[in-house]
Protein backbone atom coordinates (compact mmCIF):
# COMPACT_ATOMS: atom_id res chain seq x y z
CA UNK A 1 0.00 0.00 0.00
CA UNK A 2 2.90 2.35 0.72
CA UNK A 3 4.25 1.95 -2.81
CA UNK A 4 0.90 2.85 -4.31
CA UNK A 5 0.52 5.99 -2.21
CA UNK A 6 4.06 7.17 -3.01
CA UNK A 7 3.72 6.51 -6.75
CA UNK A 8 0.24 8.06 -6.95
CA UNK A 9 1.38 11.22 -5.14
CA UNK A 10 4.46 11.64 -7.33
CA UNK A 11 2.62 10.93 -10.60
CA UNK A 12 -0.27 13.20 -9.60
CA UNK A 13 2.19 15.95 -8.64
CA UNK A 14 4.06 15.66 -11.95
CA UNK A 15 0.76 15.65 -13.85
CA UNK A 16 -0.31 18.84 -12.08
CA UNK A 17 3.04 20.46 -12.90
CA UNK A 18 2.58 19.48 -16.54
CA UNK A 19 -0.93 20.97 -16.49
CA UNK A 20 0.58 24.11 -14.96
CA UNK A 21 3.10 24.45 -17.79
CA UNK A 22 0.70 23.70 -20.65
CA UNK A 23 -2.74 24.91 -19.62
CA UNK A 24 -2.30 27.36 -16.73
CA UNK A 25 0.99 29.20 -17.23
CA UNK A 26 2.36 31.18 -14.32
CA UNK A 27 2.62 30.33 -10.67
CA UNK A 28 -0.84 29.28 -9.59
CA UNK A 29 -2.49 26.94 -7.13
CA UNK A 30 -2.15 24.09 -9.64
CA UNK A 31 1.64 24.38 -9.76
CA UNK A 32 1.98 24.78 -6.01
CA UNK A 33 -0.30 21.81 -5.40
CA UNK A 34 1.63 19.71 -7.93
CA UNK A 35 4.95 20.56 -6.31
CA UNK A 36 3.54 19.82 -2.86
CA UNK A 37 2.20 16.42 -3.98
CA UNK A 38 5.48 15.40 -5.60
CA UNK A 39 7.56 16.55 -2.62
CA UNK A 40 5.21 14.83 -0.17
CA UNK A 41 5.44 11.61 -2.21
CA UNK A 42 9.24 11.77 -2.05
CA UNK A 43 9.06 12.51 1.69
CA UNK A 44 6.84 9.46 2.21
CA UNK A 45 9.32 7.31 0.29
CA UNK A 46 12.02 8.28 2.79
CA UNK A 47 9.63 7.70 5.69
CA UNK A 48 8.33 4.31 4.50
CA UNK A 49 11.37 2.74 2.82
CA UNK A 50 14.44 4.39 4.30
CA UNK A 51 17.26 6.55 3.03
CA UNK A 52 18.54 4.45 0.13
CA UNK A 53 15.16 3.84 -1.48
CA UNK A 54 14.15 7.45 -0.81
CA UNK A 55 17.24 8.69 -2.67
CA UNK A 56 16.51 6.38 -5.59
CA UNK A 57 12.91 7.58 -5.78
CA UNK A 58 14.11 11.21 -5.54
CA UNK A 59 16.53 10.64 -8.42
CA UNK A 60 13.91 8.89 -10.54
CA UNK A 61 11.42 11.68 -9.84
CA UNK A 62 13.94 14.37 -10.84
CA UNK A 63 14.88 12.53 -14.05
CA UNK A 64 11.23 11.95 -15.00
CA UNK A 65 10.45 15.60 -14.23
CA UNK A 66 13.32 16.79 -16.40
CA UNK A 67 12.35 14.49 -19.28
CA UNK A 68 8.71 15.64 -19.02
CA UNK A 69 9.69 19.32 -19.10
CA UNK A 70 12.03 18.82 -22.06
CA UNK A 71 9.34 16.84 -23.89
CA UNK A 72 6.72 19.51 -23.22
CA UNK A 73 8.92 22.26 -24.63
CA UNK A 74 10.24 20.31 -27.62
CA UNK A 75 6.88 18.95 -28.71
CA UNK A 76 5.33 22.41 -28.37
CA UNK A 77 2.34 20.75 -26.77
CA UNK A 78 0.97 24.09 -25.57
CA UNK A 79 0.54 25.29 -29.17
CA UNK A 80 -2.25 22.77 -29.66
CA UNK A 81 -4.25 24.57 -27.01
CA UNK A 82 -3.23 28.18 -27.63
CA UNK A 83 -5.40 30.82 -29.23
CA UNK A 84 -4.28 31.50 -32.79
CA UNK A 85 -6.65 34.33 -33.70
CA UNK A 86 -6.59 37.94 -32.66
CA UNK A 87 -9.12 40.72 -32.49
CA UNK A 88 -8.21 43.60 -34.80
CA UNK A 89 -11.32 45.74 -34.42
CA UNK A 90 -11.75 48.50 -31.88
CA UNK A 91 -14.66 49.28 -29.62
CA UNK A 92 -16.87 52.06 -31.02
CA UNK A 93 -14.78 52.10 -34.18
CA UNK A 94 -17.52 53.72 -36.25
CA UNK A 95 -19.11 55.69 -33.46
CA UNK A 96 -18.97 59.08 -35.18
CA UNK A 97 -20.24 57.86 -38.56
CA UNK A 98 -23.00 60.12 -39.84
CA UNK A 99 -22.15 63.05 -37.57
CA UNK A 100 -21.09 66.30 -39.22
CA UNK A 101 -19.54 69.53 -38.07
CA UNK A 102 -22.16 72.12 -37.21
CA UNK A 103 -24.80 69.54 -36.30
CA UNK A 104 -26.96 70.55 -33.31
CA UNK A 105 -27.82 68.27 -30.43
CA UNK A 106 -28.61 68.33 -26.71
CA UNK A 107 -26.42 67.35 -23.76
CA UNK A 108 -28.11 64.63 -21.74
CA UNK A 109 -25.48 64.68 -18.99
CA UNK A 110 -23.24 67.41 -17.69
CA UNK A 111 -20.09 67.76 -19.78
CA UNK A 112 -17.10 68.08 -17.42
CA UNK A 113 -15.56 68.19 -20.14
CA UNK A 114 -16.67 64.67 -21.19
CA UNK A 115 -20.27 63.51 -21.13
CA UNK A 116 -23.17 62.31 -23.28
CA UNK A 117 -25.10 64.21 -25.93
CA UNK A 118 -28.01 63.23 -28.11
CA UNK A 119 -28.10 63.91 -31.84
CA UNK A 120 -30.41 62.67 -34.60
CA UNK A 121 -28.30 59.50 -35.01
CA UNK A 122 -28.41 58.60 -31.30
CA UNK A 123 -26.55 59.19 -28.07
CA UNK A 124 -22.79 59.73 -28.24
CA UNK A 125 -19.95 60.38 -25.85
CA UNK A 126 -18.72 63.92 -26.50
CA UNK A 127 -16.22 66.32 -25.03
CA UNK A 128 -16.01 70.05 -24.83
CA UNK A 129 -12.91 72.12 -25.47
CA UNK A 130 -12.36 72.34 -21.72
CA UNK A 131 -15.49 74.17 -20.63
CA UNK A 132 -18.11 72.88 -18.21
CA UNK A 133 -21.58 72.50 -19.72
CA UNK A 134 -24.75 71.57 -17.87
CA UNK A 135 -27.19 68.92 -19.02
CA UNK A 136 -30.16 69.70 -21.30
CA UNK A 137 -28.24 72.44 -23.12
CA UNK A 138 -27.96 72.78 -26.87
CA UNK A 139 -24.56 71.78 -28.26
CA UNK A 140 -22.99 72.11 -31.68
CA UNK A 141 -20.38 69.76 -33.12
CA UNK A 142 -17.18 71.73 -33.65
CA UNK A 143 -14.88 68.91 -34.75
CA UNK A 144 -14.93 65.15 -35.33
CA UNK A 145 -11.51 63.50 -34.89
CA UNK A 146 -11.79 59.74 -35.36
CA UNK A 147 -13.95 58.66 -32.41
CA UNK A 148 -13.68 61.97 -30.58
CA UNK A 149 -16.61 64.33 -30.99
CA UNK A 150 -15.77 67.86 -29.89
CA UNK A 151 -18.75 70.08 -29.05
CA UNK A 152 -19.35 73.67 -27.95
CA UNK A 153 -22.41 75.39 -26.51
CA UNK A 154 -24.83 76.42 -29.24
CA UNK A 155 -25.65 80.01 -28.33
Z-matrix of the N, CA and C atoms (Angstrom, degrees):
N
C 1 1.448
C 2 1.524 1 111.53
N 3 1.343 2 115.87 1 -33.62
C 4 1.462 3 119.24 2 -179.77
C 5 1.522 4 111.34 3 -64.15
N 6 1.335 5 116.04 4 -40.23
C 7 1.466 6 120.01 5 179.84
C 8 1.521 7 110.95 6 -61.19
N 9 1.309 8 115.89 7 -42.58
C 10 1.466 9 120.26 8 -178.64
C 11 1.524 10 110.51 9 -63.69
N 12 1.330 11 117.29 10 -44.41
C 13 1.466 12 119.14 11 -178.67
C 14 1.522 13 111.20 12 -65.81
N 15 1.326 14 118.22 13 -39.63
C 16 1.467 15 121.39 14 179.04
C 17 1.529 16 110.19 15 -65.16
N 18 1.321 17 116.68 16 -48.65
C 19 1.469 18 120.92 17 -177.91
C 20 1.526 19 110.86 18 -64.24
N 21 1.342 20 116.85 19 -43.37
C 22 1.469 21 120.02 20 -179.63
C 23 1.524 22 110.40 21 -62.79
N 24 1.317 23 117.78 22 -44.22
C 25 1.469 24 120.33 23 179.61
C 26 1.529 25 111.51 24 -62.22
N 27 1.314 26 117.26 25 -44.63
C 28 1.465 27 120.38 26 -178.45
C 29 1.528 28 110.62 27 -67.46
N 30 1.318 29 117.49 28 -46.28
C 31 1.473 30 120.54 29 179.83
C 32 1.526 31 110.78 30 -64.31
N 33 1.327 32 117.22 31 -42.40
C 34 1.459 33 120.52 32 178.07
C 35 1.532 34 110.99 33 -63.38
N 36 1.336 35 116.30 34 -41.26
C 37 1.471 36 120.19 35 177.54
C 38 1.516 37 112.17 36 -63.00
N 39 1.346 38 116.85 37 -44.16
C 40 1.465 39 120.01 38 178.49
C 41 1.525 40 111.21 39 -66.34
N 42 1.326 41 116.91 40 -36.58
C 43 1.470 42 120.06 41 177.59
C 44 1.530 43 110.43 42 -64.48
N 45 1.321 44 116.83 43 -41.81
C 46 1.465 45 119.88 44 177.61
C 47 1.529 46 111.50 45 -65.03
N 48 1.316 47 117.42 46 -37.87
C 49 1.471 48 119.99 47 176.62
C 50 1.522 49 110.94 48 -65.41
N 51 1.322 50 116.83 49 -37.97
C 52 1.461 51 120.39 50 177.02
C 53 1.535 52 110.53 51 -66.11
N 54 1.319 53 116.61 52 -41.67
C 55 1.468 54 120.75 53 175.69
C 56 1.524 55 109.82 54 -61.39
N 57 1.307 56 117.02 55 -39.72
C 58 1.467 57 121.62 56 177.70
C 59 1.523 58 111.08 57 -59.67
N 60 1.320 59 116.95 58 -44.51
C 61 1.472 60 119.99 59 -177.46
C 62 1.519 61 112.13 60 -71.77
N 63 1.320 62 118.28 61 -36.82
C 64 1.465 63 120.80 62 -173.05
C 65 1.526 64 112.16 63 -91.27
N 66 1.320 65 117.74 64 -48.60
C 67 1.455 66 120.70 65 -171.74
C 68 1.521 67 114.50 66 -97.92
N 69 1.322 68 117.98 67 -36.07
C 70 1.463 69 122.03 68 -173.20
C 71 1.525 70 108.77 69 -125.91
N 72 1.343 71 118.08 70 72.43
C 73 1.460 72 118.70 71 -176.40
C 74 1.530 73 111.98 72 -65.47
N 75 1.313 74 114.41 73 149.94
C 76 1.460 75 120.66 74 -177.99
C 77 1.513 76 109.23 75 105.30
N 78 1.286 77 116.80 76 171.78
C 79 1.456 78 120.44 77 179.41
C 80 1.516 79 108.39 78 -87.75
N 81 1.311 80 115.36 79 108.46
C 82 1.458 81 120.55 80 -179.17
C 83 1.514 82 109.98 81 -129.04
N 84 1.297 83 115.92 82 -176.74
C 85 1.461 84 122.15 83 -179.88
C 86 1.522 85 110.49 84 -60.52
N 87 1.331 86 117.05 85 -34.76
C 88 1.469 87 120.77 86 -178.75
C 89 1.528 88 110.34 87 -62.31
N 90 1.326 89 116.96 88 -46.58
C 91 1.461 90 120.66 89 179.81
C 92 1.517 91 112.52 90 -66.70
N 93 1.318 92 116.59 91 -40.98
C 94 1.468 93 120.42 92 178.85
C 95 1.515 94 110.24 93 -65.91
N 96 1.326 95 117.08 94 -42.07
C 97 1.458 96 120.86 95 178.66
C 98 1.530 97 111.02 96 -65.74
N 99 1.332 98 117.26 97 -39.96
C 100 1.457 99 120.66 98 177.41
C 101 1.519 100 112.25 99 -62.96
N 102 1.318 101 116.13 100 -44.72
C 103 1.469 102 120.31 101 177.71
C 104 1.524 103 110.46 102 -62.42
N 105 1.332 104 116.44 103 -43.57
C 106 1.462 105 120.20 104 -179.54
C 107 1.528 106 111.01 105 -62.89
N 108 1.324 107 117.81 106 -41.49
C 109 1.473 108 120.54 107 179.22
C 110 1.525 109 111.20 108 -63.84
N 111 1.333 110 116.50 109 -45.80
C 112 1.465 111 119.72 110 -179.08
C 113 1.527 112 110.76 111 -64.66
N 114 1.313 113 117.27 112 -43.88
C 115 1.473 114 120.47 113 -179.92
C 116 1.529 115 110.29 114 -65.50
N 117 1.325 116 116.99 115 -40.69
C 118 1.462 117 119.52 116 178.80
C 119 1.530 118 111.14 117 -66.06
N 120 1.329 119 117.30 118 -36.78
C 121 1.462 120 120.20 119 175.79
C 122 1.519 121 111.67 120 -62.71
N 123 1.338 122 116.56 121 -41.71
C 124 1.473 123 120.17 122 177.29
C 125 1.528 124 110.10 123 -66.16
N 126 1.335 125 116.70 124 -41.26
C 127 1.468 126 120.37 125 177.93
C 128 1.528 127 110.76 126 -59.44
N 129 1.348 128 115.95 127 -44.53
C 130 1.467 129 118.71 128 178.88
C 131 1.525 130 112.07 129 -63.62
N 132 1.337 131 117.36 130 -32.52
C 133 1.467 132 118.90 131 178.01
C 134 1.527 133 110.74 132 -64.15
N 135 1.330 134 116.67 133 -38.81
C 136 1.470 135 119.26 134 175.57
C 137 1.533 136 109.93 135 -66.30
N 138 1.319 137 116.21 136 -41.95
C 139 1.463 138 120.32 137 -176.37
C 140 1.532 139 111.72 138 -67.97
N 141 1.339 140 117.48 139 -42.55
C 142 1.457 141 121.08 140 -176.52
C 143 1.518 142 113.39 141 -80.31
N 144 1.341 143 117.75 142 -40.91
C 145 1.466 144 120.67 143 -167.60
C 146 1.518 145 114.80 144 -113.84
N 147 1.297 146 118.33 145 -5.65
C 148 1.458 147 119.83 146 178.09
C 149 1.522 148 112.76 147 97.75
N 150 1.340 149 112.61 148 -179.63
C 151 1.470 150 120.12 149 -172.30
C 152 1.528 151 112.83 150 -67.93
N 153 1.327 152 117.67 151 -47.01
C 154 1.459 153 120.78 152 -175.14
C 155 1.529 154 111.57 153 -63.28
N 156 1.306 155 117.40 154 -49.07
C 157 1.460 156 121.24 155 179.76
C 158 1.529 157 110.40 156 -66.59
N 159 1.328 158 117.02 157 -37.59
C 160 1.460 159 121.02 158 177.56
C 161 1.517 160 111.88 159 -61.46
N 162 1.346 161 116.61 160 -40.26
C 163 1.469 162 120.19 161 177.78
C 164 1.526 163 111.29 162 -67.76
N 165 1.321 164 117.11 163 -38.02
C 166 1.464 165 120.30 164 177.57
C 167 1.525 166 110.10 165 -64.69
N 168 1.313 167 116.77 166 -45.54
C 169 1.468 168 120.34 167 179.29
C 170 1.528 169 110.53 168 -64.63
N 171 1.333 170 117.99 169 -37.63
C 172 1.467 171 121.10 170 176.35
C 173 1.519 172 110.29 171 -62.50
N 174 1.312 173 117.42 172 -45.37
C 175 1.465 174 120.96 173 178.85
C 176 1.516 175 112.11 174 -63.24
N 177 1.325 176 117.01 175 -44.03
C 178 1.464 177 120.88 176 179.20
C 179 1.527 178 109.81 177 -63.61
N 180 1.314 179 117.05 178 -41.13
C 181 1.467 180 121.09 179 179.46
C 182 1.524 181 110.42 180 -63.33
N 183 1.332 182 117.82 181 -43.73
C 184 1.466 183 120.57 182 179.12
C 185 1.525 184 112.00 183 -64.65
N 186 1.337 185 117.18 184 -41.54
C 187 1.465 186 120.59 185 179.21
C 188 1.528 187 110.52 186 -65.74
N 189 1.327 188 117.43 187 -44.82
C 190 1.463 189 120.89 188 178.86
C 191 1.531 190 110.21 189 -63.81
N 192 1.314 191 116.99 190 -39.87
C 193 1.470 192 120.33 191 177.48
C 194 1.518 193 110.79 192 -61.72
N 195 1.315 194 116.91 193 -45.86
C 196 1.465 195 121.29 194 -179.56
C 197 1.527 196 111.02 195 -62.60
N 198 1.334 197 115.92 196 -45.86
C 199 1.468 198 120.14 197 179.52
C 200 1.530 199 110.28 198 -62.43
N 201 1.318 200 117.88 199 -40.74
C 202 1.466 201 121.83 200 179.16
C 203 1.524 202 111.15 201 -63.62
N 204 1.323 203 117.30 202 -43.56
C 205 1.465 204 121.06 203 179.37
C 206 1.524 205 110.68 204 -64.69
N 207 1.328 206 116.95 205 -45.25
C 208 1.467 207 120.40 206 178.98
C 209 1.522 208 109.97 207 -62.33
N 210 1.323 209 116.99 208 -43.05
C 211 1.469 210 120.41 209 178.64
C 212 1.527 211 110.97 210 -61.73
N 213 1.316 212 116.81 211 -43.27
C 214 1.467 213 120.36 212 -177.93
C 215 1.525 214 110.91 213 -62.67
N 216 1.320 215 117.47 214 -39.63
C 217 1.461 216 119.68 215 -179.63
C 218 1.521 217 112.50 216 -77.21
N 219 1.302 218 118.23 217 -37.68
C 220 1.474 219 120.71 218 -179.34
C 221 1.518 220 112.67 219 -72.48
N 222 1.316 221 116.90 220 -37.25
C 223 1.464 222 119.37 221 -178.43
C 224 1.518 223 112.02 222 -80.48
N 225 1.322 224 116.67 223 -8.97
C 226 1.465 225 122.83 224 -178.39
C 227 1.527 226 109.88 225 52.07
N 228 1.312 227 114.83 226 45.66
C 229 1.461 228 120.82 227 -177.25
C 230 1.520 229 111.94 228 -60.73
N 231 1.330 230 118.06 229 -31.54
C 232 1.460 231 120.39 230 -178.23
C 233 1.527 232 112.36 231 -68.32
N 234 1.337 233 117.99 232 -22.08
C 235 1.462 234 120.14 233 -180.00
C 236 1.528 235 111.97 234 -68.02
N 237 1.311 236 117.36 235 -24.22
C 238 1.459 237 120.56 236 177.73
C 239 1.523 238 111.06 237 -67.78
N 240 1.316 239 116.60 238 -24.18
C 241 1.453 240 120.93 239 -175.87
C 242 1.520 241 113.24 240 -109.66
N 243 1.325 242 117.47 241 -2.90
C 244 1.460 243 119.87 242 -175.45
C 245 1.519 244 111.48 243 -83.51
N 246 1.316 245 115.07 244 154.98
C 247 1.454 246 122.15 245 178.50
C 248 1.519 247 108.93 246 -76.47
N 249 1.318 248 117.12 247 129.20
C 250 1.459 249 120.50 248 -176.43
C 251 1.523 250 112.91 249 -110.16
N 252 1.318 251 117.60 250 0.75
C 253 1.456 252 120.61 251 178.56
C 254 1.518 253 109.41 252 -110.41
N 255 1.306 254 115.36 253 160.51
C 256 1.457 255 119.71 254 177.53
C 257 1.519 256 109.17 255 -136.10
N 258 1.313 257 115.05 256 157.20
C 259 1.453 258 121.51 257 179.71
C 260 1.528 259 107.25 258 -96.24
N 261 1.336 260 115.80 259 120.73
C 262 1.460 261 120.21 260 -178.44
C 263 1.524 262 112.65 261 -102.15
N 264 1.303 263 117.80 262 -14.20
C 265 1.459 264 119.87 263 -177.58
C 266 1.523 265 110.26 264 -81.14
N 267 1.319 266 114.89 265 165.12
C 268 1.452 267 121.15 266 179.68
C 269 1.515 268 108.94 267 -119.03
N 270 1.303 269 115.56 268 152.33
C 271 1.450 270 121.51 269 177.78
C 272 1.519 271 109.13 270 -68.20
N 273 1.312 272 117.25 271 136.41
C 274 1.472 273 123.41 272 -178.83
C 275 1.518 274 111.87 273 56.23
N 276 1.306 275 117.03 274 39.10
C 277 1.461 276 121.26 275 -176.24
C 278 1.526 277 112.08 276 -61.95
N 279 1.314 278 116.44 277 -37.63
C 280 1.467 279 120.21 278 -177.98
C 281 1.523 280 110.36 279 -112.78
N 282 1.302 281 116.03 280 35.81
C 283 1.458 282 120.69 281 -175.81
C 284 1.524 283 111.99 282 -62.13
N 285 1.302 284 118.63 283 -41.73
C 286 1.460 285 121.74 284 -173.15
C 287 1.526 286 112.60 285 -89.76
N 288 1.325 287 118.55 286 6.80
C 289 1.466 288 119.96 287 179.16
C 290 1.524 289 110.33 288 -60.62
N 291 1.315 290 116.66 289 132.60
C 292 1.452 291 121.78 290 178.08
C 293 1.509 292 113.94 291 91.99
N 294 1.320 293 118.25 292 -12.96
C 295 1.468 294 120.54 293 177.86
C 296 1.517 295 108.91 294 -88.07
N 297 1.324 296 115.73 295 143.93
C 298 1.467 297 120.72 296 -178.35
C 299 1.515 298 109.90 297 -130.32
N 300 1.307 299 115.19 298 155.14
C 301 1.459 300 120.32 299 175.83
C 302 1.523 301 108.76 300 -62.21
N 303 1.321 302 115.87 301 140.21
C 304 1.453 303 121.31 302 179.01
C 305 1.513 304 113.58 303 89.93
N 306 1.322 305 118.20 304 -9.10
C 307 1.456 306 121.27 305 -179.15
C 308 1.533 307 109.36 306 -68.41
N 309 1.343 308 116.44 307 141.38
C 310 1.455 309 122.34 308 -176.61
C 311 1.526 310 109.23 309 -102.11
N 312 1.335 311 114.51 310 139.72
C 313 1.450 312 120.75 311 176.69
C 314 1.504 313 110.13 312 -146.35
N 315 1.332 314 117.31 313 -166.08
C 316 1.463 315 121.77 314 -178.48
C 317 1.530 316 108.25 315 -134.85
N 318 1.330 317 115.54 316 135.53
C 319 1.464 318 119.52 317 177.16
C 320 1.525 319 107.74 318 -74.57
N 321 1.329 320 115.60 319 131.46
C 322 1.464 321 119.01 320 179.02
C 323 1.530 322 110.95 321 -106.31
N 324 1.321 323 116.17 322 -2.71
C 325 1.463 324 121.67 323 171.27
C 326 1.521 325 106.14 324 -141.54
N 327 1.319 326 116.34 325 165.68
C 328 1.464 327 117.31 326 176.83
C 329 1.530 328 108.16 327 -71.38
N 330 1.308 329 115.45 328 141.01
C 331 1.468 330 121.71 329 -179.93
C 332 1.513 331 107.51 330 -100.54
N 333 1.346 332 116.85 331 111.40
C 334 1.469 333 121.37 332 -173.87
C 335 1.510 334 112.04 333 -127.47
N 336 1.184 335 129.36 334 56.23
C 337 1.452 336 132.20 335 -13.92
C 338 1.526 337 113.09 336 -83.87
N 339 1.346 338 118.40 337 -0.03
C 340 1.468 339 119.71 338 -179.19
C 341 1.523 340 108.74 339 -107.67
N 342 1.321 341 115.81 340 141.22
C 343 1.453 342 121.13 341 178.51
C 344 1.520 343 110.10 342 -170.45
N 345 1.318 344 116.49 343 -160.94
C 346 1.466 345 121.54 344 -177.89
C 347 1.523 346 109.65 345 -113.54
N 348 1.327 347 114.52 346 143.61
C 349 1.460 348 121.32 347 175.51
C 350 1.517 349 108.49 348 -137.51
N 351 1.326 350 115.00 349 150.79
C 352 1.453 351 120.72 350 -179.33
C 353 1.520 352 109.57 351 -109.44
N 354 1.327 353 115.18 352 130.73
C 355 1.460 354 122.82 353 176.27
C 356 1.529 355 106.95 354 -123.78
N 357 1.312 356 117.45 355 -178.55
C 358 1.463 357 121.22 356 -179.78
C 359 1.535 358 111.61 357 -58.14
N 360 1.341 359 116.74 358 -36.76
C 361 1.465 360 121.37 359 -176.22
C 362 1.531 361 113.28 360 -78.33
N 363 1.324 362 118.16 361 -13.95
C 364 1.455 363 120.70 362 -179.25
C 365 1.515 364 111.87 363 141.22
N 366 1.303 365 115.08 364 -162.14
C 367 1.466 366 122.50 365 -178.98
C 368 1.522 367 108.34 366 -99.47
N 369 1.340 368 116.04 367 132.72
C 370 1.459 369 121.78 368 -177.12
C 371 1.520 370 110.45 369 -131.93
N 372 1.317 371 115.33 370 153.38
C 373 1.457 372 120.27 371 171.27
C 374 1.516 373 107.05 372 -81.88
N 375 1.335 374 116.06 373 127.08
C 376 1.462 375 121.34 374 -177.38
C 377 1.522 376 109.22 375 -129.16
N 378 1.308 377 114.82 376 166.88
C 379 1.463 378 119.80 377 174.97
C 380 1.518 379 109.16 378 -139.04
N 381 1.305 380 113.67 379 150.17
C 382 1.461 381 118.95 380 176.35
C 383 1.521 382 108.23 381 -91.83
N 384 1.317 383 115.76 382 177.91
C 385 1.464 384 119.86 383 178.17
C 386 1.516 385 110.60 384 -87.11
N 387 1.310 386 117.32 385 27.69
C 388 1.457 387 122.54 386 176.58
C 389 1.510 388 113.08 387 116.53
N 390 1.307 389 118.36 388 -12.77
C 391 1.456 390 121.17 389 -177.08
C 392 1.524 391 110.95 390 -85.77
N 393 1.329 392 115.71 391 153.88
C 394 1.452 393 122.67 392 174.09
C 395 1.525 394 108.21 393 -86.17
N 396 1.332 395 117.06 394 136.71
C 397 1.455 396 121.10 395 -179.28
C 398 1.520 397 108.20 396 -137.87
N 399 1.315 398 116.16 397 128.71
C 400 1.463 399 120.80 398 -178.64
C 401 1.520 400 111.15 399 -73.68
N 402 1.338 401 115.17 400 166.53
C 403 1.461 402 119.25 401 178.66
C 404 1.521 403 110.56 402 -75.42
N 405 1.336 404 115.62 403 162.35
C 406 1.466 405 124.13 404 -178.70
C 407 1.521 406 112.91 405 61.01
N 408 1.306 407 117.54 406 33.13
C 409 1.463 408 122.84 407 175.37
C 410 1.519 409 108.65 408 -111.97
N 411 1.308 410 116.08 409 147.88
C 412 1.463 411 121.13 410 178.04
C 413 1.520 412 109.41 411 -72.63
N 414 1.341 413 115.60 412 134.38
C 415 1.467 414 121.55 413 178.21
C 416 1.518 415 109.17 414 -127.33
N 417 1.313 416 114.70 415 153.86
C 418 1.459 417 122.21 416 179.54
C 419 1.520 418 107.53 417 -124.36
N 420 1.334 419 116.43 418 137.04
C 421 1.461 420 120.68 419 178.51
C 422 1.521 421 108.53 420 -74.53
N 423 1.325 422 115.69 421 122.12
C 424 1.455 423 121.98 422 179.97
C 425 1.526 424 110.57 423 -93.99
N 426 1.341 425 115.78 424 -38.86
C 427 1.462 426 119.75 425 -175.20
C 428 1.519 427 109.14 426 -155.79
N 429 1.324 428 116.74 427 144.34
C 430 1.461 429 122.92 428 173.73
C 431 1.519 430 106.86 429 -121.45
N 432 1.334 431 116.74 430 113.28
C 433 1.474 432 122.71 431 -179.54
C 434 1.519 433 108.41 432 -117.87
N 435 1.303 434 117.64 433 95.73
C 436 1.469 435 120.64 434 -178.45
C 437 1.517 436 109.49 435 63.68
N 438 1.351 437 116.72 436 -113.08
C 439 1.456 438 121.23 437 178.24
C 440 1.519 439 112.07 438 -95.73
N 441 1.300 440 118.33 439 -4.64
C 442 1.455 441 121.22 440 -178.27
C 443 1.533 442 109.63 441 -89.08
N 444 1.308 443 114.93 442 127.85
C 445 1.460 444 121.12 443 178.05
C 446 1.523 445 106.40 444 -113.68
N 447 1.315 446 115.70 445 113.39
C 448 1.462 447 122.14 446 -178.25
C 449 1.538 448 107.86 447 -96.47
N 450 1.332 449 116.00 448 127.39
C 451 1.465 450 119.94 449 -179.86
C 452 1.519 451 110.39 450 -123.66
N 453 1.332 452 114.58 451 163.74
C 454 1.460 453 122.98 452 174.95
C 455 1.509 454 107.42 453 -138.01
N 456 1.325 455 118.01 454 158.63
C 457 1.467 456 119.50 455 176.64
C 458 1.522 457 110.41 456 -61.00
N 459 1.309 458 117.54 457 139.23
C 460 1.454 459 121.49 458 178.29
C 461 1.523 460 107.16 459 -96.31
N 462 1.312 461 116.37 460 98.75
C 463 1.469 462 120.73 461 -176.71
C 464 1.487 463 111.95 462 -108.09
